[in-house]
Amino acid sequence: MLGASGHIAGVINPPAKKKRSYWTNDKIVADPDKWLAGAKEQPGSWWTEWVAFLATHAGEQVPAPRKYGNVAYKAIEPAPGRYVKAKAE
């Protein structure tokens, strides 16, 4: 799979916006130009295909914990945490 945009645009543009496209080709070849020549452009986001792939390879979905930390690892502070608020130098 090859996306039409960089990783940031691919993440911030949800599939419903249909702003991007991607290419797929099931044939594995060493030359990327040959791979692209045999690829098919797919309209929309690669997200939906990625989600379908993950669903077949992931384990059972479980709910997020209601409380952070555990006996071995205590929660330090509420999210998002002070490191998010710190200015980069």
Biopython code that builds the backbone (N, CA, C, O; Angstrom):
import numpy as np
from Bio.PDB.StructureBuilder import StructureBuilder

atoms = [
    (1, "MET", "N", (0.851, -1.164, 0.000)),
    (1, "MET", "CA", (0.000, 0.000, 0.000)),
    (1, "MET", "C", (0.900, 1.231, 0.000)),
    (1, "MET", "O", (1.908, 1.284, 0.705)),
    (2, "LEU", "N", (0.522, 2.203, -0.793)),
    (2, "LEU", "CA", (1.264, 3.456, -0.875)),
    (2, "LEU", "C", (0.262, 4.593, -0.787)),
    (2, "LEU", "O", (-0.669, 4.667, -1.589)),
    (3, "GLY", "N", (0.445, 5.478, 0.183)),
    (3, "GLY", "CA", (-0.459, 6.609, 0.359)),
    (3, "GLY", "C", (-0.068, 7.788, -0.512)),
    (3, "GLY", "O", (1.104, 7.960, -0.845)),
    (4, "ALA", "N", (-1.051, 8.601, -0.882)),
    (4, "ALA", "CA", (-0.814, 9.773, -1.728)),
    (4, "ALA", "C", (-0.302, 10.967, -0.944)),
    (4, "ALA", "O", (-0.018, 12.014, -1.526)),
    (5, "SER", "N", (-0.180, 10.826, 0.360)),
    (5, "SER", "CA", (0.275, 11.953, 1.167)),
    (5, "SER", "C", (1.169, 11.438, 2.287)),
    (5, "SER", "O", (1.289, 10.232, 2.502)),
    (6, "GLY", "N", (1.785, 12.360, 2.985)),
    (6, "GLY", "CA", (2.645, 12.002, 4.101)),
    (6, "GLY", "C", (1.849, 11.492, 5.285)),
    (6, "GLY", "O", (0.618, 11.495, 5.276)),
    (7, "HIS", "N", (2.572, 11.055, 6.308)),
    (7, "HIS", "CA", (1.914, 10.435, 7.453)),
    (7, "HIS", "C", (1.028, 11.417, 8.227)),
    (7, "HIS", "O", (0.016, 11.000, 8.790)),
    (8, "ILE", "N", (1.370, 12.679, 8.272)),
    (8, "ILE", "CA", (0.545, 13.633, 9.011)),
    (8, "ILE", "C", (-0.796, 13.834, 8.294)),
    (8, "ILE", "O", (-1.852, 13.734, 8.919)),
    (9, "ALA", "N", (-0.757, 14.113, 7.002)),
    (9, "ALA", "CA", (-2.004, 14.315, 6.250)),
    (9, "ALA", "C", (-2.868, 13.064, 6.280)),
    (9, "ALA", "O", (-4.095, 13.154, 6.330)),
    (10, "GLY", "N", (-2.233, 11.901, 6.251)),
    (10, "GLY", "CA", (-2.987, 10.657, 6.300)),
    (10, "GLY", "C", (-3.682, 10.435, 7.623)),
    (10, "GLY", "O", (-4.701, 9.747, 7.685)),
    (11, "VAL", "N", (-3.147, 11.004, 8.667)),
    (11, "VAL", "CA", (-3.721, 10.817, 9.995)),
    (11, "VAL", "C", (-4.764, 11.883, 10.314)),
    (11, "VAL", "O", (-5.784, 11.577, 10.932)),
    (12, "ILE", "N", (-4.528, 13.121, 9.905)),
    (12, "ILE", "CA", (-5.457, 14.188, 10.290)),
    (12, "ILE", "C", (-6.657, 14.308, 9.354)),
    (12, "ILE", "O", (-7.632, 14.979, 9.693)),
    (13, "ASN", "N", (-6.607, 13.677, 8.197)),
    (13, "ASN", "CA", (-7.750, 13.701, 7.289)),
    (13, "ASN", "C", (-8.530, 12.402, 7.425)),
    (13, "ASN", "O", (-8.109, 11.370, 6.902)),
    (14, "PRO", "N", (-9.653, 12.440, 8.114)),
    (14, "PRO", "CA", (-10.420, 11.216, 8.298)),
    (14, "PRO", "C", (-10.945, 10.676, 6.962)),
    (14, "PRO", "O", (-11.110, 11.440, 6.011)),
    (15, "PRO", "N", (-11.209, 9.370, 6.886)),
    (15, "PRO", "CA", (-11.661, 8.747, 5.641)),
    (15, "PRO", "C", (-12.885, 9.416, 5.021)),
    (15, "PRO", "O", (-12.997, 9.472, 3.796)),
    (16, "ALA", "N", (-13.793, 9.917, 5.833)),
    (16, "ALA", "CA", (-15.025, 10.511, 5.302)),
    (16, "ALA", "C", (-14.766, 11.744, 4.428)),
    (16, "ALA", "O", (-15.595, 12.088, 3.585)),
    (17, "LYS", "N", (-13.631, 12.404, 4.623)),
    (17, "LYS", "CA", (-13.331, 13.604, 3.834)),
    (17, "LYS", "C", (-12.957, 13.274, 2.393)),
    (17, "LYS", "O", (-13.078, 14.129, 1.516)),
    (18, "LYS", "N", (-12.508, 12.061, 2.137)),
    (18, "LYS", "CA", (-12.118, 11.605, 0.794)),
    (18, "LYS", "C", (-11.176, 12.584, 0.108)),
    (18, "LYS", "O", (-11.330, 12.875, -1.078)),
    (19, "LYS", "N", (-10.199, 13.090, 0.857)),
    (19, "LYS", "CA", (-9.249, 14.054, 0.318)),
    (19, "LYS", "C", (-8.045, 13.393, -0.339)),
    (19, "LYS", "O", (-7.334, 14.051, -1.098)),
    (20, "ARG", "N", (-7.800, 12.154, -0.081)),
    (20, "ARG", "CA", (-6.591, 11.495, -0.555)),
    (20, "ARG", "C", (-6.941, 10.209, -1.300)),
    (20, "ARG", "O", (-8.108, 9.845, -1.443)),
    (21, "SER", "N", (-5.905, 9.546, -1.763)),
    (21, "SER", "CA", (-6.057, 8.236, -2.390)),
    (21, "SER", "C", (-4.845, 7.397, -1.997)),
    (21, "SER", "O", (-3.920, 7.887, -1.349)),
    (22, "TYR", "N", (-4.864, 6.136, -2.395)),
    (22, "TYR", "CA", (-3.739, 5.251, -2.121)),
    (22, "TYR", "C", (-3.685, 4.187, -3.205)),
    (22, "TYR", "O", (-4.659, 3.970, -3.926)),
    (23, "TRP", "N", (-2.546, 3.529, -3.314)),
    (23, "TRP", "CA", (-2.355, 2.502, -4.323)),
    (23, "TRP", "C", (-2.124, 1.161, -3.648)),
    (23, "TRP", "O", (-1.485, 1.078, -2.599)),
    (24, "THR", "N", (-2.657, 0.105, -4.273)),
    (24, "THR", "CA", (-2.451, -1.244, -3.772)),
    (24, "THR", "C", (-1.970, -2.138, -4.912)),
    (24, "THR", "O", (-2.320, -1.934, -6.075)),
    (25, "ASN", "N", (-1.169, -3.120, -4.554)),
    (25, "ASN", "CA", (-0.693, -4.111, -5.506)),
    (25, "ASN", "C", (-0.284, -5.332, -4.695)),
    (25, "ASN", "O", (0.624, -5.252, -3.867)),
    (26, "ASP", "N", (-0.941, -6.450, -4.923)),
    (26, "ASP", "CA", (-0.648, -7.673, -4.166)),
    (26, "ASP", "C", (0.642, -8.354, -4.592)),
    (26, "ASP", "O", (1.138, -9.237, -3.891)),
    (27, "LYS", "N", (1.194, -7.950, -5.745)),
    (27, "LYS", "CA", (2.436, -8.560, -6.215)),
    (27, "LYS", "C", (3.624, -7.892, -5.541)),
    (27, "LYS", "O", (3.762, -6.670, -5.576)),
    (28, "ILE", "N", (4.470, -8.693, -4.934)),
    (28, "ILE", "CA", (5.667, -8.186, -4.273)),
    (28, "ILE", "C", (6.813, -8.227, -5.287)),
    (28, "ILE", "O", (7.193, -9.297, -5.763)),
    (29, "VAL", "N", (7.348, -7.067, -5.607)),
    (29, "VAL", "CA", (8.485, -6.981, -6.522)),
    (29, "VAL", "C", (9.566, -6.110, -5.887)),
    (29, "VAL", "O", (9.266, -5.246, -5.063)),
    (30, "ALA", "N", (10.813, -6.336, -6.268)),
    (30, "ALA", "CA", (11.927, -5.591, -5.679)),
    (30, "ALA", "C", (11.989, -4.149, -6.163)),
    (30, "ALA", "O", (12.442, -3.271, -5.428)),
    (31, "ASP", "N", (11.545, -3.893, -7.381)),
    (31, "ASP", "CA", (11.632, -2.557, -7.973)),
    (31, "ASP", "C", (10.367, -1.760, -7.645)),
    (31, "ASP", "O", (9.283, -2.127, -8.099)),
    (32, "PRO", "N", (10.480, -0.688, -6.875)),
    (32, "PRO", "CA", (9.286, 0.078, -6.494)),
    (32, "PRO", "C", (8.559, 0.691, -7.693)),
    (32, "PRO", "O", (7.337, 0.830, -7.666)),
    (33, "ASP", "N", (9.290, 1.055, -8.735)),
    (33, "ASP", "CA", (8.636, 1.603, -9.927)),
    (33, "ASP", "C", (7.766, 0.555, -10.621)),
    (33, "ASP", "O", (6.679, 0.864, -11.108)),
    (34, "LYS", "N", (8.257, -0.691, -10.660)),
    (34, "LYS", "CA", (7.459, -1.776, -11.245)),
    (34, "LYS", "C", (6.232, -2.053, -10.375)),
    (34, "LYS", "O", (5.142, -2.316, -10.882)),
    (35, "TRP", "N", (6.430, -1.990, -9.061)),
    (35, "TRP", "CA", (5.292, -2.209, -8.161)),
    (35, "TRP", "C", (4.217, -1.153, -8.428)),
    (35, "TRP", "O", (3.037, -1.477, -8.555)),
    (36, "LEU", "N", (4.638, 0.108, -8.513)),
    (36, "LEU", "CA", (3.682, 1.194, -8.737)),
    (36, "LEU", "C", (3.016, 1.080, -10.104)),
    (36, "LEU", "O", (1.826, 1.362, -10.237)),
    (37, "ALA", "N", (3.772, 0.670, -11.119)),
    (37, "ALA", "CA", (3.203, 0.511, -12.464)),
    (37, "ALA", "C", (2.083, -0.529, -12.468)),
    (37, "ALA", "O", (1.126, -0.408, -13.233)),
    (38, "GLY", "N", (2.198, -1.543, -11.622)),
    (38, "GLY", "CA", (1.169, -2.579, -11.545)),
    (38, "GLY", "C", (0.113, -2.323, -10.478)),
    (38, "GLY", "O", (-0.795, -3.133, -10.293)),
    (39, "ALA", "N", (0.229, -1.211, -9.784)),
    (39, "ALA", "CA", (-0.699, -0.922, -8.682)),
    (39, "ALA", "C", (-1.971, -0.257, -9.191)),
    (39, "ALA", "O", (-2.000, 0.331, -10.272)),
    (40, "LYS", "N", (-3.008, -0.366, -8.392)),
    (40, "LYS", "CA", (-4.297, 0.266, -8.708)),
    (40, "LYS", "C", (-4.548, 1.384, -7.703)),
    (40, "LYS", "O", (-4.437, 1.181, -6.494)),
    (41, "GLU", "N", (-4.885, 2.560, -8.213)),
    (41, "GLU", "CA", (-5.197, 3.676, -7.319)),
    (41, "GLU", "C", (-6.587, 3.481, -6.738)),
    (41, "GLU", "O", (-7.546, 3.185, -7.451)),
    (42, "GLN", "N", (-6.670, 3.656, -5.428)),
    (42, "GLN", "CA", (-7.936, 3.518, -4.708)),
    (42, "GLN", "C", (-8.336, 4.901, -4.190)),
    (42, "GLN", "O", (-7.532, 5.555, -3.526)),
    (43, "PRO", "N", (-9.551, 5.361, -4.473)),
    (43, "PRO", "CA", (-9.971, 6.653, -3.931)),
    (43, "PRO", "C", (-10.223, 6.563, -2.431)),
    (43, "PRO", "O", (-10.595, 5.507, -1.919)),
    (44, "GLY", "N", (-10.022, 7.664, -1.736)),
    (44, "GLY", "CA", (-10.304, 7.710, -0.305)),
    (44, "GLY", "C", (-9.074, 7.428, 0.535)),
    (44, "GLY", "O", (-7.941, 7.577, 0.077)),
    (45, "SER", "N", (-9.312, 7.027, 1.751)),
    (45, "SER", "CA", (-8.262, 6.829, 2.733)),
    (45, "SER", "C", (-7.894, 5.355, 2.875)),
    (45, "SER", "O", (-8.744, 4.474, 2.742)),
    (46, "TRP", "N", (-6.625, 5.103, 3.145)),
    (46, "TRP", "CA", (-6.156, 3.743, 3.415)),
    (46, "TRP", "C", (-6.609, 3.270, 4.786)),
    (46, "TRP", "O", (-6.469, 2.090, 5.109)),
    (47, "TRP", "N", (-7.145, 4.161, 5.589)),
    (47, "TRP", "CA", (-7.587, 3.797, 6.947)),
    (47, "TRP", "C", (-8.524, 2.606, 6.957)),
    (47, "TRP", "O", (-8.348, 1.677, 7.746)),
    (48, "THR", "N", (-9.529, 2.630, 6.075)),
    (48, "THR", "CA", (-10.546, 1.569, 6.110)),
    (48, "THR", "C", (-9.920, 0.208, 5.801)),
    (48, "THR", "O", (-10.292, -0.797, 6.406)),
    (49, "GLU", "N", (-8.981, 0.172, 4.871)),
    (49, "GLU", "CA", (-8.305, -1.084, 4.562)),
    (49, "GLU", "C", (-7.409, -1.524, 5.733)),
    (49, "GLU", "O", (-7.314, -2.713, 6.040)),
    (50, "TRP", "N", (-6.767, -0.566, 6.367)),
    (50, "TRP", "CA", (-5.903, -0.854, 7.521)),
    (50, "TRP", "C", (-6.730, -1.415, 8.678)),
    (50, "TRP", "O", (-6.324, -2.378, 9.328)),
    (51, "VAL", "N", (-7.884, -0.811, 8.930)),
    (51, "VAL", "CA", (-8.757, -1.284, 10.009)),
    (51, "VAL", "C", (-9.209, -2.711, 9.736)),
    (51, "VAL", "O", (-9.253, -3.534, 10.650)),
    (52, "ALA", "N", (-9.546, -3.011, 8.476)),
    (52, "ALA", "CA", (-9.966, -4.368, 8.116)),
    (52, "ALA", "C", (-8.812, -5.355, 8.330)),
    (52, "ALA", "O", (-9.029, -6.464, 8.819)),
    (53, "PHE", "N", (-7.591, -4.958, 7.968)),
    (53, "PHE", "CA", (-6.420, -5.806, 8.174)),
    (53, "PHE", "C", (-6.206, -6.062, 9.663)),
    (53, "PHE", "O", (-5.988, -7.198, 10.082)),
    (54, "LEU", "N", (-6.270, -5.003, 10.447)),
    (54, "LEU", "CA", (-6.058, -5.155, 11.886)),
    (54, "LEU", "C", (-7.095, -6.066, 12.523)),
    (54, "LEU", "O", (-6.780, -6.843, 13.425)),
    (55, "ALA", "N", (-8.330, -5.967, 12.052)),
    (55, "ALA", "CA", (-9.398, -6.783, 12.625)),
    (55, "ALA", "C", (-9.106, -8.278, 12.459)),
    (55, "ALA", "O", (-9.484, -9.086, 13.307)),
    (56, "THR", "N", (-8.433, -8.638, 11.366)),
    (56, "THR", "CA", (-8.132, -10.055, 11.142)),
    (56, "THR", "C", (-6.872, -10.516, 11.869)),
    (56, "THR", "O", (-6.631, -11.717, 11.989)),
    (57, "HIS", "N", (-6.069, -9.571, 12.356)),
    (57, "HIS", "CA", (-4.809, -9.923, 13.000)),
    (57, "HIS", "C", (-4.759, -9.569, 14.493)),
    (57, "HIS", "O", (-3.825, -9.963, 15.191)),
    (58, "ALA", "N", (-5.732, -8.850, 14.966)),
    (58, "ALA", "CA", (-5.727, -8.395, 16.361)),
    (58, "ALA", "C", (-6.433, -9.406, 17.255)),
    (58, "ALA", "O", (-7.175, -10.270, 16.787)),
    (59, "GLY", "N", (-6.189, -9.279, 18.504)),
    (59, "GLY", "CA", (-6.883, -10.113, 19.477)),
    (59, "GLY", "C", (-8.248, -9.520, 19.805)),
    (59, "GLY", "O", (-8.738, -8.617, 19.127)),
    (60, "GLU", "N", (-8.828, -10.044, 20.837)),
    (60, "GLU", "CA", (-10.137, -9.586, 21.281)),
    (60, "GLU", "C", (-10.056, -8.142, 21.777)),
    (60, "GLU", "O", (-9.119, -7.771, 22.482)),
    (61, "GLN", "N", (-11.041, -7.339, 21.402)),
    (61, "GLN", "CA", (-11.088, -5.964, 21.899)),
    (61, "GLN", "C", (-11.574, -5.979, 23.341)),
    (61, "GLN", "O", (-12.507, -6.703, 23.690)),
    (62, "VAL", "N", (-10.934, -5.179, 24.162)),
    (62, "VAL", "CA", (-11.308, -5.078, 25.565)),
    (62, "VAL", "C", (-11.520, -3.608, 25.905)),
    (62, "VAL", "O", (-10.879, -2.744, 25.305)),
    (63, "PRO", "N", (-12.393, -3.307, 26.841)),
    (63, "PRO", "CA", (-12.609, -1.907, 27.201)),
    (63, "PRO", "C", (-11.371, -1.302, 27.859)),
    (63, "PRO", "O", (-10.582, -2.000, 28.496)),
    (64, "ALA", "N", (-11.222, -0.012, 27.693)),
    (64, "ALA", "CA", (-10.113, 0.705, 28.331)),
    (64, "ALA", "C", (-10.292, 0.645, 29.839)),
    (64, "ALA", "O", (-11.421, 0.590, 30.327)),
    (65, "PRO", "N", (-9.190, 0.656, 30.586)),
    (65, "PRO", "CA", (-9.316, 0.626, 32.040)),
    (65, "PRO", "C", (-10.038, 1.875, 32.556)),
    (65, "PRO", "O", (-9.862, 2.966, 32.015)),
    (66, "ARG", "N", (-10.833, 1.713, 33.581)),
    (66, "ARG", "CA", (-11.549, 2.845, 34.164)),
    (66, "ARG", "C", (-10.628, 3.695, 35.030)),
    (66, "ARG", "O", (-10.887, 4.878, 35.250)),
    (67, "LYS", "N", (-9.557, 3.088, 35.517)),
    (67, "LYS", "CA", (-8.642, 3.774, 36.417)),
    (67, "LYS", "C", (-7.213, 3.553, 35.917)),
    (67, "LYS", "O", (-6.853, 2.445, 35.519)),
    (68, "TYR", "N", (-6.412, 4.600, 35.940)),
    (68, "TYR", "CA", (-5.037, 4.497, 35.478)),
    (68, "TYR", "C", (-4.152, 3.877, 36.550)),
    (68, "TYR", "O", (-4.429, 3.978, 37.745)),
    (69, "GLY", "N", (-3.080, 3.235, 36.094)),
    (69, "GLY", "CA", (-2.127, 2.628, 37.009)),
    (69, "GLY", "C", (-2.623, 1.289, 37.537)),
    (69, "GLY", "O", (-3.755, 0.873, 37.289)),
    (70, "ASN", "N", (-1.734, 0.633, 38.272)),
    (70, "ASN", "CA", (-2.078, -0.621, 38.928)),
    (70, "ASN", "C", (-1.148, -0.789, 40.136)),
    (70, "ASN", "O", (-0.457, 0.156, 40.515)),
    (71, "VAL", "N", (-1.124, -1.949, 40.725)),
    (71, "VAL", "CA", (-0.316, -2.159, 41.918)),
    (71, "VAL", "C", (1.166, -1.926, 41.619)),
    (71, "VAL", "O", (1.872, -1.319, 42.425)),
    (72, "ALA", "N", (1.635, -2.399, 40.483)),
    (72, "ALA", "CA", (3.053, -2.267, 40.135)),
    (72, "ALA", "C", (3.404, -0.874, 39.609)),
    (72, "ALA", "O", (4.507, -0.380, 39.840)),
    (73, "TYR", "N", (2.472, -0.249, 38.908)),
    (73, "TYR", "CA", (2.734, 1.052, 38.281)),
    (73, "TYR", "C", (1.654, 2.048, 38.680)),
    (73, "TYR", "O", (0.547, 2.027, 38.142)),
    (74, "LYS", "N", (1.982, 2.912, 39.621)),
    (74, "LYS", "CA", (1.035, 3.911, 40.109)),
    (74, "LYS", "C", (0.879, 5.041, 39.097)),
    (74, "LYS", "O", (1.839, 5.403, 38.417)),
    (75, "ALA", "N", (-0.313, 5.591, 38.997)),
    (75, "ALA", "CA", (-0.541, 6.759, 38.141)),
    (75, "ALA", "C", (0.208, 7.941, 38.738)),
    (75, "ALA", "O", (0.161, 8.157, 39.949)),
    (76, "ILE", "N", (0.890, 8.697, 37.913)),
    (76, "ILE", "CA", (1.683, 9.831, 38.395)),
    (76, "ILE", "C", (0.834, 11.095, 38.483)),
    (76, "ILE", "O", (0.881, 11.817, 39.478)),
    (77, "GLU", "N", (0.057, 11.354, 37.430)),
    (77, "GLU", "CA", (-0.771, 12.559, 37.373)),
    (77, "GLU", "C", (-1.840, 12.359, 36.304)),
    (77, "GLU", "O", (-1.707, 11.468, 35.465)),
    (78, "PRO", "N", (-2.900, 13.173, 36.316)),
    (78, "PRO", "CA", (-3.943, 13.026, 35.307)),
    (78, "PRO", "C", (-3.422, 13.355, 33.906)),
    (78, "PRO", "O", (-2.491, 14.144, 33.748)),
    (79, "ALA", "N", (-4.031, 12.744, 32.902)),
    (79, "ALA", "CA", (-3.691, 13.047, 31.509)),
    (79, "ALA", "C", (-4.080, 14.478, 31.199)),
    (79, "ALA", "O", (-5.049, 14.956, 31.787)),
    (80, "PRO", "N", (-3.416, 15.181, 30.342)),
    (80, "PRO", "CA", (-2.403, 14.660, 29.440)),
    (80, "PRO", "C", (-1.007, 14.631, 30.036)),
    (80, "PRO", "O", (-0.098, 14.138, 29.370)),
    (81, "GLY", "N", (-0.785, 15.106, 31.198)),
    (81, "GLY", "CA", (0.540, 15.083, 31.820)),
    (81, "GLY", "C", (1.318, 16.356, 31.538)),
    (81, "GLY", "O", (1.123, 17.012, 30.515)),
    (82, "ARG", "N", (2.194, 16.687, 32.457)),
    (82, "ARG", "CA", (2.922, 17.963, 32.342)),
    (82, "ARG", "C", (3.872, 18.006, 31.160)),
    (82, "ARG", "O", (4.169, 19.088, 30.654)),
    (83, "TYR", "N", (4.365, 16.839, 30.698)),
    (83, "TYR", "CA", (5.307, 16.863, 29.578)),
    (83, "TYR", "C", (4.640, 17.397, 28.305)),
    (83, "TYR", "O", (5.316, 17.961, 27.444)),
    (84, "VAL", "N", (3.344, 17.224, 28.184)),
    (84, "VAL", "CA", (2.621, 17.727, 27.008)),
    (84, "VAL", "C", (2.572, 19.256, 27.042)),
    (84, "VAL", "O", (2.576, 19.909, 25.999)),
    (85, "LYS", "N", (2.526, 19.802, 28.222)),
    (85, "LYS", "CA", (2.398, 21.242, 28.379)),
    (85, "LYS", "C", (3.754, 21.955, 28.388)),
    (85, "LYS", "O", (3.805, 23.184, 28.334)),
    (86, "ALA", "N", (4.848, 21.198, 28.454)),
    (86, "ALA", "CA", (6.185, 21.803, 28.500)),
    (86, "ALA", "C", (6.574, 22.339, 27.129)),
    (86, "ALA", "O", (6.340, 21.688, 26.110)),
    (87, "LYS", "N", (7.170, 23.532, 27.111)),
    (87, "LYS", "CA", (7.640, 24.140, 25.873)),
    (87, "LYS", "C", (8.920, 23.440, 25.414)),
    (87, "LYS", "O", (9.814, 23.160, 26.213)),
    (88, "ALA", "N", (8.986, 23.170, 24.133)),
    (88, "ALA", "CA", (10.215, 22.610, 23.568)),
    (88, "ALA", "C", (11.275, 23.701, 23.524)),
    (88, "ALA", "O", (10.982, 24.855, 23.209)),
    (89, "GLU", "N", (12.474, 23.335, 23.834)),
    (89, "GLU", "CA", (13.561, 24.330, 23.827)),
    (89, "GLU", "C", (14.435, 24.166, 22.627)),
    (89, "GLU", "O", (15.397, 24.915, 22.458)),
]
sb = StructureBuilder()
sb.init_structure("model")
sb.init_model(0)
sb.init_chain("A")
sb.init_seg("    ")
for serial, (resi, resn, name, xyz) in enumerate(atoms, 1):
    if name == "N":
        sb.init_residue(resn, " ", resi, " ")
    sb.init_atom(name, np.array(xyz, "f"), 0.0, 1.0, " ", f" {name:<3s}", serial, name[0])
structure = sb.get_structure()
